[in-house]
Amino acid sequence: MARSTPFIHNSNRFASSFISISSHNHAHSLFINSPFFLSLPSSSSSSGLSPLSSSSLLSCCHVARVPTEAEQLSPSATVSNFNHEIARLQSLCSKLTSCSTLKEKLRVIDHDSRVRQFFRSRQNASFSGVLASLNLSSKDLFLLKCLVAAGQEHVLSLGFQLGGTEKESTTSSVKRALYALAGMIENLDVNDGNSSAAFGKMPVALEDEDMRDLKKLLEYLGEIERFYHCIGGIIGYQIKVLELLVQKMCEKQNIDWSRHINEIGECQFLEIHAPRGTDLSENTEYASQAAIWGIEGLPYLGEIYPLGGSADRLGLVDPDTGESLPAAMLPYCGRTLLEGLIRDLQAREFLYFKLYGKQCITPVAIMTSSAKNNHEHIMSLCENLSWFGRGRSAFQLFEQPLVPVVGAEDGQWLLTKPFRPLSKPSGHGVIWKLAYDKGIFKWFYLHGRKGATVRQVSNVVAATDLTLLALAGIGLQHRKKLGFASCMRNAGATEGINVLMEKKNLDGNWEYGVSCIEYTEFDKFGIADGSHHPQSLQADFPANTNILYVDLPSAEQVGSSNNENSFPGMVLNTKKKIAYVDHFGRQHSVSGGRLECTMQNIADNFYNTYSSRHYNGVEDKLDTFIVYNERRRVTSSAKKKRKNGDKSLHQTPDGSLLDILRNASDLLSRCDIKLPEIEANEKYVDSGPPFLIFLHPALGPLWEVTRQKFYGGSISEGSELQIEVAEFLWRNVQLNGSMNIIAENVIGSIKANKSGDSILHYGQRCGRCKLQNVKVFNKGIDWTYGGNVYWKHDVQRSETLKIILHGNAEFEATDVVLQGNHVFEVPDGYILKITSGSKGLATQLDPIEESMMDSGSWHWDYKIVGTHIQLALVES
């Protein structure tokens, strides 16, 4: 498709690939026999073709839950049973939706067949006898009845294992639940719908712990009912789960949907193309311009971090307590992953300060969850680090709900113990509705923000060079609603793809938009994966990285839509086993999943509609867009723990460290600095990396800026270089060993404001370091030490050169050889100069002149010249 605006790049390597599904037998169509896409006769004008929507699943493959009895049913029988259950729940949900009061809802749900059977059966006569005296609040009663209506009465079971057959055991567990609840209800003393006092008097039938669990269950059910109200609450949640389970089952059975096409048709034609966009690594002039737009627009941008995931694959635990920890707490390269996100953001703000002389503090919204005490850990980290010198008011933390995990075979909620469903975070796609519910959008507007960048905590390279700034710059400059940062996709990776959707609707109009297909949904779209597959996507479709630019008013409109649109990209990933331990200590591993939403599929709400088909240049006109860069400058994740004996470093902290080092090598080698070559990951499976280089992002963050601070010299194999200072000069430095330069004030100094908050003031009293014609030789890291953890930057050194700059201290070394172990610690307010003397090193420690205390004895002056940033070293 032809280029008509600057950010569409004609020679994009992804531009030629697409999947076509239409009412015509095109020669280029792929996967035409996919269960969710059909080729229809062109003569049928009324017939359409679309992926199955949640509502259309019923018309083509009605299903219901498998009975509670442990019967072995055929797939078709399971599908048939699911059909009846969905139909019953949809009817109930429709009736409940039409009710205007809780009293009306109770009347409706009391007539549901499951609820009626549960509360009125002869076996449950004891429970029925106490219903009239029930003192639970009407709201709590409704929640319990919704649970039963959704087919999850087993959640109320006490789980005792009695004699009898498996079928009898299942039935008995339900009876035990009824008797337990009956005893509990008889002992409750609640005044007129207020259940809080009831939990102060514990019934004889249940232990205190059981009562606490029941109270938590009611709170949990209440949260699900509230948050998912727009799709039917607890009942609607279960409907969606069952519909997605049906979809998975039908995909496996390769069911022929053609006889149902008139019922499910939503469009006549659908094609999936690889989207065109600017390749930042090739179109460098435009990339520089886009980055400038991003810097200029920083005062109008917010930052959004979805940190609520459980990160089970990372297996992170507190070494002292054994407590499971969230991904944000992973110690990586000397600091937690969350600290790394803030460092990247502050580097961009420091760049803004250096260009415009103004302080810019970006508001940060963080979505947390209660999984692994995620919210408490993140809050505690922020408090302990004084909110990173940004002030408490620059942050908003909002907690996403947990949702039940269901078994893939029967749709039953999995239990860890009675009253306690196994729960996981609800997926990062709930972020838009949750942000609306919690007032996050209004908060951003109060800070004058129009758009926001979104990134995940496990992606440690997302802010490399200009990727984020260019993405945000294009979004702001062209008033886009959503943008993706993308790259080549690794075959077999657990990552989705970005696509250009082209669809002809039944009304004859055409829709276009850049969107995403999650890897869990490849089967649904008939997409193959794997490097050895003849129709592999490795070189065809780009990777979805979940690095986004979003227009805040557009996102708010979706989050406030009060319908299914506010939960974009609902999926049920059952490809991975769910491992958990029940209250008897038994370990389980079953196929299952939970209802998740995907934040990037908010794009599906931003399609543009046209009256005719657009063959060329349609991307130019869309509200959505995409940019590309080299993969290691866009995504490299530390999201799963490397297992013993595992030969793959993909998506591990070990593998992502190698990408950080490759980026450092790319950066410095263009500064005429000689470095060892980094080979493929396989080379380092059983050994450490060839070197360690950690550069503070504020040295740039744009590589164009960083390269003007470095020139000449070499870094030998096995060396370690750490630079934690932004005002830095490297000229002809040879490093063979270890050198660590640490400044307290990397980008500014902390001062308390009127409210008592510690605020970082950019550019004031920064530490500074100059190295010119310096040779550093020492034994460096002990690479033979078995306890080295390189990705943590936790290593044992035999010798090192360490320069510590307190406050606004400065260090200068010129024409010297620094051999062996050295520690130079410079006090606040002083300059230490090292030169060659007649008897070795000559040192000179002088106080900084009072007039230079804030600005230093020298600084880098930044200026924008055209689409580039030029630096000049200015002596005060």
MOCOR-V773257 format. One record per helix or strand of 2 or more residues. SS is the DSSP state (H for helix, E for strand). FROM is the first residue (numbers start at 1). LEN is the number of residues. If there is no record, write none. Layout:
SS:FROM:LEN
SS:FROM:LEN
//
This chain:
E:18:5
H:57:5
E:63:2
H:75:23
H:102:8
H:113:8
H:122:10
H:138:12
H:153:4
H:166:22
H:197:4
H:208:20
H:229:3
H:233:21
H:258:7
E:267:7
E:278:2
H:284:17
E:301:6
H:312:3
H:327:3
E:331:2
E:335:2
H:337:20
E:364:6
H:371:14
H:386:4
H:392:3
E:395:6
E:402:3
E:406:2
E:415:3
E:420:2
E:423:3
H:428:10
H:440:7
E:451:5
H:467:11
E:482:6
E:497:9
E:510:8
H:519:3
E:543:9
H:552:8
H:564:3
E:571:2
E:577:5
E:587:7
E:595:2
H:599:7
E:608:3
H:618:4
E:624:5
H:631:3
H:653:17
E:674:2
H:681:4
E:692:4
H:697:3
H:703:4
E:710:6
E:720:5
E:727:10
E:738:6
E:748:5
E:758:5
E:768:10
H:790:3
E:801:5
E:810:10
E:822:5
E:830:8
E:840:8
H:850:3
E:858:8
E:868:8
//
